[in-house]
């Protein structure tokens, strides 16, 4: 993040209000390490293993999945991120212009609650990384007290980083990218030298439907970042390149997702239990030599801290848009407390981490996709946002519409959400239309959600686009330069 009055200090004090033009001096290339850090997770190894073990895909099919998933999901992250440089505000604040000041509370509440689950999963994975390192180095075995202590340390550290703000998050992302790249190369070299490649390439091909479902599984993590993407582009000037925003979003994610998923797929050939391990981390201590496993686990721990810090950073904005009258860094504490409570339940009570994780991902993608469809369709007609109207939650706001609601947006969101769930299958919920049709069979409920909600919004009558005060008729200037 470039030096500005708000971002250079130790604590970012700016909340959901739009960033002034004078402070919007960031560069699109800074998005690359942001989305690298957002994917430094050993869960990608486990999901890569699931492609081979659970979905019965071969190496080449896993390769297609690993390439397609980040292009699809982070392509959408980049596209929605363009709204951030147009409006200079967080995603859920800009969402007020689409749904209305009151209507925005509906998708905002669902997205906020969904983040509880995402942050809980990350916190648990980070705590498992600490427990595994303690076991490898000192022979300290896990127990209930140690579980709570490690989880608490992880959540508190996450809260500190995310509470400090965008500058702290971006700096941590930069250094974590370098470290993760170095040790990932070491792991890759080790696997190349110690893998039975004949066995890897002899795996038979799996069903095409499961390959498409696998793309959805891996892409779900990226989909969860889409509503937050403007949070990380709002310091970009309005003249920043839209192409570069998309390119750096896809490139940053892809450079991590591709090798991690493939490494997990390769590991699973010789260690099939990887896909159903009791926890998503300890297997690294068994597969890799000590001199690689320990630093790699520590880097994975840093990665999970950064992922959760980014998520909680955005969750603080979401809490503010829902009406919590507290500074952003205190709004973050609400999600920190929730992830601590839910994380303890998952680690101490739940019987299957991966089963819970995959079921959560399938529902998470649909929950976020309904908002994506409506907001994305609205971006086709709205090139700028009224800064005053975004923060004015009274009836005088240009975004008050009908009783505080945009009927077209709210109806499209609700119908798209329900329709997507009807085509979705998970361990927790199976929709009535999840079988006997290509959408359900191929795990495309989240795609159906985006398409249905977006098309409905485009055809329904909508309020006129409010012209920002002081900027009437001014065309948005977008360059193709980095």
C-alpha positions in Angstrom: 0.0 0.0 0.0 1.4 3.4 -1.0 2.0 6.0 1.6 -1.1 8.0 2.4 -2.3 9.9 5.5 -4.6 7.1 6.5 -2.6 4.0 5.5 0.9 4.8 6.6 0.2 5.1 10.3 0.3 2.2 12.7 -3.5 2.2 13.0 -5.9 2.7 10.0 -8.8 4.8 11.4 -10.8 5.0 8.2 -14.1 3.1 8.2 -16.7 2.6 5.5 -16.6 6.2 4.3 -15.1 6.6 0.8 -11.4 7.3 0.6 -10.7 10.9 -0.6 -9.0 11.2 -4.0 -5.9 12.7 -2.4 -5.2 9.5 -0.5 -5.9 7.1 -3.3 -2.3 6.5 -4.4 -2.1 2.7 -4.3 -0.8 0.6 -7.3 -2.5 -2.3 -9.0 0.6 -4.4 -8.6 0.1 -4.4 -4.9 -2.9 -6.7 -5.4 -0.7 -9.5 -6.5 0.8 -10.3 -3.0 -2.6 -9.6 -1.5 -4.1 -12.5 -3.3 -1.0 -14.7 -2.9 -1.4 -14.3 0.8 -5.1 -15.0 0.7 -4.3 -18.5 -0.6 -1.4 -19.6 1.6 -3.3 -22.4 3.2 -2.5 -26.1 3.6 -6.2 -26.7 3.1 -5.4 -26.5 -0.7 -3.2 -29.5 -0.3 -6.0 -31.5 1.4 -8.5 -30.4 -1.3 -6.0 -31.4 -4.0 -5.8 -34.8 -2.3 -9.6 -35.0 -2.3 -9.7 -34.6 -6.1 -7.8 -37.8 -6.4 -9.1 -39.8 -3.5 -12.8 -38.7 -3.2 -13.5 -37.6 -6.8 -11.3 -40.2 -8.4 -9.6 -37.7 -10.8 -6.2 -38.4 -12.4 -3.3 -36.0 -12.4 -4.2 -34.3 -15.7 -7.8 -33.7 -14.6 -6.5 -32.3 -11.3 -4.3 -30.0 -13.4 -7.3 -28.7 -15.3 -9.1 -28.1 -12.1 -6.1 -26.3 -10.5 -5.9 -24.0 -13.6 -9.6 -23.3 -14.1 -10.6 -22.7 -10.4 -8.5 -19.6 -9.8 -9.3 -18.1 -13.2 -13.0 -18.4 -12.6 -13.2 -17.3 -9.0 -10.4 -14.7 -8.9 -11.5 -13.4 -12.3 -14.7 -12.5 -10.5 -12.7 -11.1 -7.6 -10.9 -8.8 -10.0 -14.0 -7.7 -11.8 -15.9 -6.8 -8.7 -12.8 -5.2 -7.4 -13.2 -2.6 -10.1 -16.1 -1.2 -8.1 -13.6 -0.3 -5.3 -11.6 2.1 -7.5 -14.8 3.5 -8.9 -16.3 4.3 -5.5 -13.3 4.3 -3.1 -15.3 2.4 -0.5 -15.6 -1.2 0.9 -17.7 -3.7 -1.0 -20.6 -3.9 1.5 -20.7 -0.1 1.7 -20.9 0.2 -2.1 -23.6 -2.5 -1.9 -25.9 0.1 -0.4 -26.2 1.8 -3.8 -27.5 -1.4 -5.2 -29.8 -2.8 -2.5 -30.8 0.4 -0.7 -29.8 1.5 2.8 -32.2 -1.0 4.5 -32.2 -3.6 1.7 -28.4 -4.0 2.0 -28.9 -5.4 5.5 -30.2 -8.6 4.1 -27.3 -9.8 2.0 -24.9 -8.0 4.4 -26.1 -10.1 7.3 -25.8 -13.4 5.4 -22.3 -12.6 4.2 -21.3 -11.5 7.7 -22.6 -14.8 9.2 -20.9 -16.8 6.4 -17.6 -15.1 7.3 -17.9 -16.5 10.8 -17.6 -20.0 9.4 -14.7 -19.1 7.0 -12.8 -17.4 9.9 -13.5 -20.4 12.2 -12.1 -22.8 9.6 -8.9 -20.7 9.2 -8.5 -20.3 12.9 -8.8 -24.1 13.5 -6.3 -24.8 10.7 -3.8 -22.3 12.2 -4.2 -23.9 15.7 -3.6 -27.3 14.2 -0.4 -26.0 12.6 0.9 -24.8 16.1 -0.1 -28.2 17.7 1.7 -30.1 14.9 4.9 -28.1 15.3 4.9 -28.6 19.1 4.5 -32.3 18.6 7.3 -32.6 16.0 9.8 -30.4 17.8 9.1 -31.1 21.5 6.9 -34.2 21.6 4.0 -32.2 23.2 0.8 -34.0 22.5 -2.5 -32.2 22.0 -5.0 -32.0 24.8 -8.1 -29.9 25.4 -6.3 -27.1 27.3 -3.6 -26.8 24.7 -6.2 -26.7 21.9 -7.9 -23.7 23.5 -4.6 -21.9 24.3 -3.3 -22.3 20.7 -6.7 -21.3 19.2 -6.8 -18.2 21.5 -3.2 -17.2 20.5 -4.1 -17.5 16.8 -7.3 -15.5 17.1 -5.7 -12.7 19.2 -2.8 -12.4 16.7 -5.3 -12.2 13.9 -7.3 -9.5 15.6 -4.1 -7.4 16.2 -3.1 -7.6 12.5 -6.5 -7.0 11.1 -7.3 -4.3 13.7 -4.2 -2.3 12.6 -5.6 -1.9 9.1 -4.7 -2.2 5.5 -1.1 -1.1 5.8 -0.2 -3.8 8.3 -2.1 -6.4 6.3 -0.3 -5.4 3.0 3.2 -5.4 4.6 2.6 -8.8 6.1 1.3 -10.1 2.8 4.5 -9.0 1.0 7.0 -10.8 3.2 4.8 -13.9 3.6 4.7 -14.2 -0.2 8.5 -14.4 -0.4 8.8 -16.9 2.4 6.0 -19.1 1.1 7.5 -19.1 -2.4 10.9 -20.2 -1.1 9.6 -23.1 1.0 7.0 -24.2 -1.6 9.9 -24.7 -4.1 11.7 -26.8 -1.5 8.6 -29.0 -1.0 8.1 -29.2 -4.8 11.7 -30.3 -5.3 11.4 -32.9 -2.5 8.2 -34.3 -4.1 9.7 -34.5 -7.5 12.7 -36.5 -6.2 10.7 -38.8 -3.9 7.5 -39.5 -5.8 6.6 -42.7 -7.8 5.6 -40.8 -10.9 4.7 -44.0 -12.8 2.0 -44.6 -10.2 0.9 -41.0 -10.4 0.4 -41.0 -14.2 -1.1 -44.4 -14.2 -4.2 -43.2 -12.3 -7.4 -43.7 -14.5 -9.5 -40.7 -15.4 -12.5 -39.9 -13.4 -16.0 -38.6 -14.4 -16.3 -35.3 -16.2 -19.1 -34.3 -13.8 -16.7 -34.7 -10.8 -14.0 -32.7 -12.5 -16.5 -29.8 -12.9 -17.6 -30.3 -9.3 -13.9 -30.2 -8.3 -13.5 -26.8 -10.0 -16.4 -25.5 -7.8 -14.8 -27.0 -4.7 -11.5 -25.2 -5.2 -13.1 -22.1 -6.5 -15.4 -21.7 -3.5 -12.5 -20.2 -1.5 -12.1 -17.5 -4.1 -15.8 -16.9 -4.4 -15.8 -16.0 -0.6 -13.5 -13.1 -1.3 -15.6 -11.5 -4.1 -17.7 -9.2 -1.8 -14.5 -8.1 -0.1 -12.5 -7.4 -3.2 -13.4 -3.6 -3.3 -12.0 -3.4 0.3 -8.5 -3.9 -1.2 -8.9 -1.7 -4.3 -10.5 1.4 -2.7 -7.2 3.1 -2.3 -6.6 2.8 -6.1 -7.1 6.0 -8.1 -10.0 6.1 -10.5 -7.6 6.0 -13.4 -6.1 2.6 -12.3 -6.2 -0.1 -15.0 -9.2 -2.4 -14.7 -7.4 -5.0 -16.7 -4.5 -4.9 -14.3 -6.8 -5.3 -11.3 -8.2 -8.5 -12.8 -4.8 -9.7 -14.0 -3.1 -9.3 -10.6 -6.0 -10.9 -8.8 -6.0 -14.0 -11.0 -2.2 -14.1 -11.1 -1.6 -13.8 -7.4 -4.1 -16.5 -6.6 -3.2 -18.8 -9.4 0.5 -18.9 -8.6 -0.4 -20.4 -5.2 -3.5 -22.5 -6.0 -2.0 -24.3 -9.0 1.1 -25.8 -7.3 -0.7 -26.4 -4.0 -3.6 -28.4 -5.5 -1.2 -30.4 -7.6 1.1 -31.2 -4.7 -1.9 -32.4 -2.7 -3.0 -34.6 -5.6 0.5 -36.1 -6.0 0.8 -36.7 -2.2 -2.5 -38.4 -2.2 -1.4 -41.1 -4.6 1.1 -42.5 -2.0 -0.8 -41.3 1.0 -4.6 -41.6 0.3 -5.4 -41.0 4.0 -4.4 -37.4 3.4 -7.9 -36.6 2.1 -9.6 -37.8 5.2 -7.0 -36.9 7.9 -8.3 -36.2 11.4 -6.9 -32.7 11.0 -5.7 -30.8 7.9 -2.1 -30.2 9.0 -0.4 -33.1 10.9 0.1 -35.2 7.7 2.9 -32.8 6.7 5.0 -33.9 9.6 4.7 -37.5 8.4 5.2 -36.9 4.6 8.0 -34.3 4.7 11.4 -34.5 6.4 11.8 -32.5 9.6 13.9 -29.7 8.0 11.2 -29.0 5.5 8.1 -29.8 7.5 8.7 -27.4 10.4 9.4 -24.2 8.5 6.7 -25.0 6.0 4.2 -25.5 8.8 5.3 -22.2 10.3 4.8 -20.5 6.9 1.4 -22.1 6.6 0.6 -20.7 10.1 1.6 -17.2 8.9 -0.6 -17.8 5.8 -3.6 -18.7 7.9 -3.0 -15.7 10.1 -3.0 -13.4 7.0 -6.1 -15.1 5.4 -8.0 -14.6 8.6 -6.7 -11.1 9.1 -7.9 -10.1 5.6 -11.3 -11.7 6.3 -11.7 -10.0 9.6 -10.5 -6.7 8.2 -13.4 -6.9 5.7 -15.8 -8.3 8.3 -15.2 -5.1 10.3 -16.6 -3.1 7.4 -19.5 -5.4 7.0 -20.4 -5.0 10.7 -20.3 -1.2 10.3 -22.6 -1.3 7.3 -25.0 -3.4 9.5 -25.3 -0.6 11.9 -22.7 -1.3 14.6 -21.6 2.1 15.7 -18.1 1.3 16.6 -14.7 2.0 15.0 -13.6 -0.6 12.4 -10.9 -2.1 14.6 -13.4 -2.8 17.4 -16.0 -4.1 14.9 -13.3 -6.7 14.0 -13.4 -8.0 17.6 -16.9 -9.3 17.2 -15.8 -11.8 14.5 -12.7 -12.6 16.5 -14.8 -13.7 19.5 -17.2 -15.7 17.3 -14.3 -17.5 15.6 -12.8 -18.4 19.0 -16.1 -19.9 20.2 -16.9 -21.8 17.0 -13.3 -22.9 16.6 -13.3 -24.5 20.0 -16.5 -26.4 19.2 -15.1 -27.6 15.9 -11.8 -28.8 17.4 -13.2 -30.4 20.6 -16.6 -31.7 19.4 -16.8 -32.1 15.6 -15.9 -35.6 14.4 -14.8 -34.8 10.9 -12.9 -31.6 10.0 -12.8 -32.1 6.3 -16.4 -33.3 6.1 -17.5 -30.1 7.8 -15.2 -28.0 5.7 -16.4 -29.3 2.3 -20.0 -29.0 3.4 -19.4 -25.5 4.5 -17.7 -24.5 1.2 -20.6 -25.8 -0.9 -23.1 -23.6 1.0 -20.7 -20.7 1.3 -20.3 -20.4 -2.5 -24.1 -20.1 -2.9 -24.5 -17.6 -0.1 -21.9 -15.2 -1.6 -23.0 -15.8 -5.2 -26.4 -14.4 -4.9 -24.9 -11.0 -4.0 -22.3 -11.4 -6.7 -24.9 -11.8 -9.4 -26.9 -8.7 -8.4 -23.9 -6.4 -7.7 -22.1 -7.5 -10.8 -25.1 -6.8 -13.0 -25.5 -3.4 -11.4 -21.8 -2.6 -12.3 -22.7 -2.8 -15.9 -24.9 0.3 -15.6 -23.3 2.1 -12.6 -19.8 3.7 -13.3 -19.6 5.9 -10.2 -21.0 6.1 -6.7 -22.3 9.0 -4.6 -20.0 9.3 -1.6 -22.5 11.3 0.5 -25.4 8.9 -0.3 -23.3 5.9 0.7 -22.9 7.1 4.3 -26.3 8.8 4.6 -28.6 6.1 6.1 -31.6 8.4 6.5 -34.5 9.0 4.1 -32.6 11.8 2.5 -30.1 9.4 1.0 -30.1 9.0 -2.8 -29.9 5.3 -2.1 -33.0 5.1 0.1 -35.2 4.1 -2.8 -38.5 2.6 -1.7 -38.7 2.6 2.1 -34.9 1.9 2.2 -35.1 -1.0 -0.3 -34.4 -1.5 -4.0 -37.2 -4.0 -4.8 -35.4 -5.3 -7.9 -32.1 -6.0 -6.2 -33.7 -7.6 -3.1 -36.0 -9.8 -5.1 -33.3 -10.9 -7.5 -31.0 -11.7 -4.6 -33.6 -13.7 -2.7 -34.8 -15.7 -5.7 -31.3 -16.4 -6.9 -30.2 -17.6 -3.4 -33.2 -19.9 -3.0 -32.8 -21.2 -6.5 -29.1 -22.0 -6.0 -29.7 -23.8 -2.8 -32.3 -26.0 -4.5 -29.5 -27.3 -6.8 -26.9 -27.8 -4.1 -25.7 -30.9 -2.4 -23.7 -31.1 0.8 -23.5 -33.2 4.0 -25.6 -30.7 5.8 -28.2 -29.9 3.2 -29.4 -31.3 -0.1 -31.8 -29.3 -2.3 -34.8 -30.9 -4.0 -33.4 -30.2 -7.5 -29.8 -31.5 -6.7 -30.3 -34.7 -8.7 -31.3 -35.8 -12.2 -30.2 -32.6 -13.9 -26.8 -31.3 -15.1 -26.7 -28.3 -12.7 -27.0 -30.5 -9.6 -24.9 -33.3 -11.0 -22.0 -31.0 -11.9 -22.2 -29.1 -8.6 -23.1 -25.8 -10.4 -25.6 -24.5 -7.8 -23.4 -21.5 -7.1 -23.1 -20.7 -10.9 -26.9 -21.0 -11.2 -27.2 -18.6 -8.3 -25.0 -15.9 -10.1 -26.8 -16.3 -13.4 -30.4 -16.3 -12.0 -29.9 -13.4 -9.7 -27.9 -11.4 -12.3 -30.4 -11.9 -15.1 -33.4 -11.2 -12.9 -31.9 -7.9 -11.8 -31.1 -6.9 -15.4 -34.8 -7.4 -16.5 -36.6 -6.1 -13.5 -37.4 -2.3 -13.3 -34.8 -0.5 -11.2 -34.4 2.9 -9.6 -32.5 5.4 -11.8 -28.8 5.6 -11.1 -28.1 8.5 -8.8 -25.7 11.1 -10.2 -22.9 11.8 -7.6 -23.0 15.3 -6.3 -20.3 17.4 -7.9 -19.6 14.8 -10.6 -22.6 15.0 -12.9 -22.0 13.5 -16.2 -18.3 12.9 -15.7 -17.1 9.9 -17.5 -14.9 7.4 -15.7 -11.4 7.3 -17.1 -9.8 3.9 -17.2 -6.4 3.2 -18.6 -4.8 0.0 -19.6 -1.5 0.9 -18.0 -0.3 -1.0 -14.9 
